[in-house]
Amino acid sequence: MLNARIVKHSLNFKVPGKTSRGVLTQKECYFIILHDTVSNHSGIGECSTLPDLSLDHIPEYNSKITEVCQLINGGTEPMAIDLADFPSIVFGLEIALADLSAKSKDQNILFPSDFTAGMQGISINGLVWMGSREYMEQQINEKLAQGFDTIKIKVGALDLATELDILRNLRKQFSSDTITIRLDANGAFEKENALEILGQFAPFDIHSIEQPIRQGQPEAMASLCRDSPIPIALDEELIGRFSTTEKEELLRFINPAYLILKPSLIGGFKASESWIALAEKQQIGWWVTSALESNIGLNAIAQWTYLLNNPMPQGLGTGQVYTNNIQSPLTISEGKLFYDHAHSWDLNLFQ
C-alpha cells in the first residue's frame, strides 16, 4: 500500500528571471512523496507550475494536490486519479513512481544509463535571460566562456534595435559554424508585425525562434511558420492539448519546424512521448526543456531525455538559477549536463 504526503518548498532565484511575461524572483514547488509500506521504500516527485503559463497554476492547486494525497492514502492507484486539468501533478506522480520502483538501486537513479553512470553528458543550450543590454551581453560572454556552443536568448522585452545590436555584436565574433543562436520570444510579438521582426532577426543566422506570437492564434501561427525566414518552434502552443486528435490537428495545421517539450506543462513523460511520435511522423524536430523545476524534477527530465537519444542541444541548464536548490549530482561542464557522482544528493528536506 502507498502513503502519500507533500513537502512544499519555495525556490529563490539568484538573479530575477525576466521574460516577456514578467519577472520571476521565487518559484513555489510541491514535492509529493510516495511511501510503499510493504517495501519501506519511498519515491520523490516534483509538482510545480509557472504563473501565466501553466494550465494548472490556479489558487486551488494546494487543495487539489492535498486531495490527490488523500485519495492515494485511501487506496486509489496514483495514475487512476482524474488529473486531466493538472498536467504538473501527473508529471510529479510519474517521477515519484519511477523513483519508487528504482529504490533497489542508487538514490534518484530513475532511468539507469551511461548518463547516470557519469560516463556521458547531455548537450544543452546556455540560457540568456532578458535584462539590460549590459546584463545580457555579460551573460552571453559567461556562457561562451563556459564552453556552450548553443546560446538561447530571450527576446521581446528590450527595444528591437538593442536586441538586434546584441545579435550583431555576437555574430561579429562568432559565425553560425561556431555558435548556434536560438531565440525565445515567449509570445512577445503581435501577429501584425511578427513577420517583419523575424525578417530583421534573420540576417544573424538564427537557428530557431520559440513562440514568436501568443498561443491560441493557429491561423496566424500557421501563416508565420509558412512565411518566416527563421524556423519556428512551438512551446506554449502545446499546453492544454491532451488528445491525440488535438495534437495531430495542431501539427498538421500549423506545421512548425520544431516542438519544445516541457513535461511539467504538457502532462509528463507519456504525454511528451506522444508529441514526439506525432512530430517525427510529420518530420518535425524537437527537443526537451525544463520548466524551472528544482533539481528533483530536472534530474528526472534529464535521465529520461538521455534515453531518447536526441543529438540536438536540450534545454536543461536551469538547475543553477536558484540560491536554495536541492543539492544534487547534476553539474554543467563545457556546455553539457552531467550526473557527477563526486556530488551527492541532500534530501534532508524530505525527511
JOJOSUL-V432230 format. One record per backbone hydrogen bond with DSSP energy under -0.5 kcal/mol. NH is the residue of the N-H (numbers start at 1). CO is the residue of the C=O. Records with the same first field share a line. If there is no record, write none. Layout:
BEGIN
NH = CO ; CO
END
This chain:
BEGIN
3 = 35
5 = 33
7 = 31
9 = 29
11 = 9 ; 27
13 = 11 ; 25
14 = 321
17 = 24
18 = 16 ; 130
19 = 22
22 = 19
24 = 17
25 = 23
27 = 11
29 = 9
30 = 47
31 = 7
32 = 30 ; 45
33 = 5 ; 31
34 = 32 ; 43
35 = 3 ; 33
36 = 34 ; 41
37 = 1 ; 35
40 = 36
41 = 36
43 = 34
45 = 32
47 = 30
48 = 46
49 = 28
53 = 50
54 = 50
57 = 54
58 = 56
61 = 58
62 = 59
64 = 60
65 = 61
66 = 62
67 = 63
68 = 64
69 = 65
70 = 66
71 = 67
72 = 68
73 = 69
74 = 70
75 = 72
76 = 71
80 = 77
81 = 78
83 = 81
86 = 83
89 = 86
90 = 86
91 = 87
92 = 88
93 = 89
94 = 90
95 = 91
96 = 92
97 = 93
98 = 94
99 = 95
100 = 96
101 = 97
102 = 98
103 = 100
105 = 102
109 = 106
110 = 108
117 = 113
118 = 115
119 = 114
120 = 114
122 = 337
123 = 121
124 = 335
125 = 314
126 = 150
127 = 125
128 = 152
129 = 127
130 = 18
136 = 132
137 = 133
138 = 134
139 = 135
140 = 136
141 = 137
142 = 138
143 = 139
144 = 140
145 = 141
146 = 142
147 = 144
148 = 143
151 = 180
152 = 126
153 = 151 ; 182
154 = 128
155 = 184
162 = 159
163 = 159
164 = 160
165 = 161
166 = 162
167 = 163
168 = 164
169 = 165
170 = 166
171 = 167
172 = 168
173 = 169 ; 170
174 = 170
178 = 175
179 = 175
180 = 149
181 = 205
182 = 151 ; 180
183 = 208
184 = 153
185 = 210
186 = 210
187 = 211
188 = 185
189 = 212
193 = 190
194 = 190
197 = 193
198 = 194
199 = 195
200 = 196 ; 197
201 = 197
202 = 198
203 = 199
204 = 201
205 = 202
207 = 181
208 = 181
209 = 231
210 = 183
211 = 233
214 = 187 ; 189
221 = 217
222 = 218
223 = 219
224 = 220
225 = 221
226 = 222
227 = 223
228 = 224
233 = 209
234 = 258
238 = 235
239 = 236
241 = 238
242 = 240
247 = 243
248 = 244
249 = 245
250 = 246
251 = 247
252 = 248
253 = 249
254 = 250
255 = 251
257 = 232
258 = 232
259 = 285
260 = 234
261 = 259 ; 287
262 = 260
263 = 261
265 = 262
266 = 262
267 = 263
268 = 263
272 = 268
273 = 269
274 = 270
275 = 271
276 = 272
277 = 273
278 = 274
279 = 275
280 = 276
281 = 277
282 = 278 ; 279
283 = 280
284 = 279
285 = 257
287 = 259
289 = 261
290 = 315
298 = 294
299 = 295
300 = 296
301 = 297
302 = 298
303 = 299
304 = 300
305 = 301
306 = 302
307 = 303
308 = 304 ; 305
309 = 305 ; 306
310 = 305
311 = 309
314 = 123
315 = 288
316 = 314
320 = 317
321 = 318
323 = 12
324 = 12
331 = 338
333 = 336
334 = 146
335 = 146
336 = 333
337 = 122
338 = 331
339 = 115
340 = 329 ; 338
341 = 339
343 = 340
346 = 327
347 = 345
350 = 347
351 = 348
END
